[in-house]
Amino acid sequence: MTATVRLNEDLESKLNRLSDVLHKKKSDIIRDAISYYATNIEKSKKSRILMAVEKTKQSDKEEYKDFEGILDDGI
């Protein structure tokens, strides 16, 4: 697949510098950047899901303790 990307002067300059420093083609750098971005988005998404699961577990533990307390009161 071929994609055309329009870059402002600042991004073009950064891409040129990266290409020179890394001795890589610009297209390789763009592909690497997209892959890196996608990986980080997935990691962030998984992290947020795990945090939500932990919050739910903690909330459930607290509710269970409250329920146990009611049972211990002889109800």
Summary of the structure (lengths in Angstrom):
residues: 75
radius of gyration: 25.2
end to end distance: 68.4
largest distance: 76.4
contacts: 136
relative contact order: 0.06
helix: 81%
strand: 0%
